[in-house]
Amino acid sequence: MVTGVSRDAGARCARRLADDPSIGTVLGVDVVPPRAELGRVRFVRADIRNPVIAKVIAAEDVDTVVHTGVVATPGSAGGRSSMKEINVIGTMQLLAACQKASGVAKLVVKSSTTVYGAGPRDPAMFTEEMAPRAIHQTGLSKDAVEVEGYVRGFARRRPDVCVTTLRMANWIGPKTDSPMTRYFGLPVVPTIFGYDARLQFLHEDDGVEAIHHATVNDLPGTFNLAGDGVLALSQAIRRLGRPTLRLPPFTAASSAAAVRRARLADFSPDQITFLTYGRVVDTTRMRSTFGFEPQYTTAEAFAEFRRALGPGAASQVASLLTSGLGALRG
């Protein structure tokens, strides 16, 4: 059973699992029907925030749960309160249902490197054992910490279940539509004056393959996943050939709010902090214990995204920006 299949990442993971001949039936679960074609995946309309999810797991005799249903931004969830319900309450209900289901033998959780937060006192690289130095009081960073806390509690209560938590860097690629890809798609890219964040990316294809790898193998534990290498924010923007708009730090929040109102990107406070300070994770355990090697480095994943953006995308986004700013002035 794969949660969150109404979004692209969940749908792609479900399709990849369904295409594996060693896997029998794959259920795709979400509260709304998926926009993308699911292929052999059987869609079940259910809300993981509702205890009815336990009946779905029991009725379908689910043995493996892949949880990709964590929402990254308030805009995609209908507001911060809805985002919190989906991420935290939804995960709690899902884990409670898994705890009751004796047939569940494996849980794979798609988490995020945002669990480490981002701040000026961060280490050069975060390892899986490190605690975050700075976490926002709201947003995905806080939700990710809570979600992983509940997952660890579930693992202690059900030691018979193989629990794998994948802390993934930002997905990027030709098909990824996210606040990060929309940010880089802006005709003029705003940056914070005096800062040059260090960034890591995971190609969307590598993200899907990593979840498949965790599902078909017994690999308990928590793992950082990211492409090799690091890109500075200034390097990434230069490779796009876009001009930058350097903003004083005290104007970042208001500028992000204007972009959100114009519906050009959905920037949350933790994303602004990430684009200020950056974040880099150590991926030694990904290779040595998890046994996974991404096909794309960070730079190669970004290059794939840049090629897909194309020359026409800038003018399209510029048009959206013009109309959005006009609406704001009105």
N, C-alpha and C positions, 0 to 999 in steps of 0.2 A: 504494500500500500504506500503510495506516494502522496503527500499532502502538498497543497499550494499549486495545483496544476493549472489554475486559471492564469498564472503568470508564466512568462516564457521559460524561465530557468526550470521551474517544476515540470512544465510540459516536456521540455527537452530531456530531462532526466528520466521521466516516465517512459517516453518513447524509446530511449536507449535501453532501458531495462526490458521493455517488452520485446525488443528486437533480439535479445539474447535467448537462443534456443534452450539454454539450461534453466531458464526461469519460466515457470508456468504462467499463471494469471497475474496480471499487474492491474491493480485498482488505482485510479486517479481520483483523489478526493479534494473537493473545494466547495465553498458556499455558493459560487457562481459558476456557470458553465465556462469552459476554457475557450479562448479566442482562437487558439491554434489547433490544428488537426492532431489528434492523439494517436492515430493509427490503431494498433492492436490493444491499446489501453482501454479498459472498461471504466467509464466515468461514473462516479457515485456522488450525487449532490448531498453534501453533509457539512455541517459546521463543527470544526474541532473544538469550538468554545462550548458546545452543547454536550452533555453526557451521552447523547444518542450515539456519539462516535464509538462508544464501547460496544453498542449493539452491532454496529457495522463490522468492527473487528471480530466479534464473536461469530456473527452470522456468516462471514466470508472466510472464516478460519485463517486469518492473516498470521503469517509466521515472521514477516519482516516488515518493519515500518521505516520509511525514509521520510524524514521531516524537513521539507524545503519551504514550509509555509511562513517563515519569519519575514515580515514586511520591513523594508529599509527606510521608507519615508512616510510622513503623515499624509501627504497628498494622495498617495496611492491607496491609502486605507480609509480615506474620508475624515481625517483629522487625527490629532495626537491621541485622543482617548480611544478611538477605534483601533489605532495602531497598537496601543498598549494591550488592549483586550485580545487582539489577534496573536500578538507575540507572546505575552506572558500568560494570560488566562487560557488561551488556546493551547499552549504547550503544557500547562498544568493539567488540563482536561485530557489531552492526548496521552500524557504519561500515566495518569490515573487509569485510563482505559487499558493501556498496555500492561500495567501492573496487575490488573484483574485477569487478563487473558493469559492463561497458562501456555497457550500455543505460540505466543510471541517469543522468538528466540534471538532476534537481532533488531537493534535500533541504530539508524544512521541519522545524524543531525547535521544539517548544513548551517554552520555558524559563520562567524565573520571575524576578521582580525580587528574589527572595531571594539572587540571585547577588551583590548589593551588601552583604549582611549588614545589620546594624542596630546602632548604637552611639551613644554620647554625642557623638562627634566627627564625626558625619555632616554633609555639606553640606546646605543647604536643599533642593536637588534633585540627584539623580544624573543625569548625562548618560551616554550610551552609552560615551563614552571614559574615564569615571572608573573607577578601581579601587576595590574595596571597602575600607573602613576597618577593619572588624571582621568576621571570619568564624569561625563555630563550628568546632571540630575534628571534630564529627560533625553529622549531620542534613542536611536538604535544602540548606542554604546551601553547605556544603562539597561536596556532590554536584553541585550546579548549576555550581560553579566548575570542577570536574573535567570534567563533561560538555561544557561549552562549550570547554574547552581541547582536548578530543579533536575536537570539531567544527571548530575553527579549524585543527587539524592536517590533518584530512581535506580541508578547503577548499584548503589549500596543495598537497596531493598530487594533488588532482583539480580543477585550475582550470577544467576544462570543465563542472563541475557547478555549477548555481546553488544556493547555500547561503543559506538565510534562517533567522535565529535570532530568535525572538519572546520577549522578556522581558516576561511578562505579570504585571500586578498580580493580587491575589487575586480569583478569580472569585466572584461572588455573584449570587443571583437565586432565583426560586421553586423551581427544580429542583436547585440545587447543594447537595450534602451534603458538607461538608468540616469540618475542625476549626474553621475560622473561623465558619461558619454555626452549628455546634453551640455554640460559645462564646457567640454572641449569642442563642442559644435558651435559655440557662440562665435559670431564674427569678430568680436573684440573680447578677449578673455581677461576677466578681472583677476588680479592677484593682490596679495597683501604686501604693501611696501616694506622692504627690509627683511623679507623671509623668502626662502626658496625650499619648499617642502620636498623631501625625498619620498618617492612613490614606488610601489610595487603593484603589478597587475597579474591576473591569472586569465589566460585566454579562455573564452567561453567553452571551447571544445575540451580543453584540459579540465575545466570544472565539472563538466558532464562525465568525463571519463573517470575522474577521481571518485565521484559518487558511485559510479558503476563498480569500480575497483573495491570500494569499501563494502558494497552490498554483496558481492559474490565471494568475498574472502572474509575470514574471521580476523579482524584487526582491531581489537579493543584499544581504547585510549584516545587522547586528544592530539591533533596534528595541525601544525601550520602548513598552509598550502599557498605557494606563490611561484611565479616564474623567476628564473635566475636573473640576478642583476637588479639594479636600481636606476630609476630615471629621476632627475631633478625636475621639478615643475617647469622651470624655465627651459630645460632641454625639450620637454614634451611639447611645449607651446611653439618653440622654434621649429620643431619638426612638422608641425601643422602649418607653419607659415602664417600664423595669425598674429596680429598686433595685440599687445597687452595694455590693460588699464590698471595702473598701480594705485591701489586705494590705501589710505591711512587705516591702521588697524581699528580705530574707533568708528569707522564708517562701514565696516564689513557687514554687521548685522542688518543695518538699514538697507544696504545695497542688495543683500540676499533676499530681504523681504520684497523689494521691488521686483526682482527677478521672479520670485514665486508668484506675485500678483499678476505679472505679465504672462505667467504659465510657460516660461521658457525653460525653467529647471526648478526642481523641488529641493532647495537647500535647507538642511536642518543645522542647528548649532554645532553638532559633532562633525558634520561635513566641512563646515567653515574652519573649524579647528584643525581637521585633518589637512586641509589645503594650506593651512598656515605652517604647521609644524611637521607634517608628514608622519609616516610610520613604516618601519621596516621590521620584518620578522625573520627569524632563523628557520631554515627549512631542512636542517640536517636530519631530523627525525622523519620527515616526509620520505626521504630516500632510504635511510638505514632500517627503519622499523615498519613504516607504512608500505614501503616498496613501490613507490610511484615516482615517475620522472616526467614532468611536463614536457610536451613537445615544443612549446613556445617559451622563449625567455620573456622577461618583462618588456624589453625593447621590441622584440618581434611581435608580441601580442599587440602592442600599441601601434606598430607599423601596419598590421592587418586592419585595425580600426581606422587608421588614417587613410588607407587606400579605399576602404568602403565609404568613407565620408565623401570623397569625390569633390570635384571643383564646384558642382552645382549646389552642394549642401550649404555652403557659406551664404550664397545669395538667398536661399530659402529661409535660413535661420535669421538673416538680416531683415528680411521682410516681416517675419514674425516679431522680431525685436522692435521694429519700427511701429507696427500696429499695436504691440503690447504697451510700449511707452506712450503711444498716443492715447490708449485707453486709460493709462495711469494719470496723464495730464487732465483728461476729461473728468 
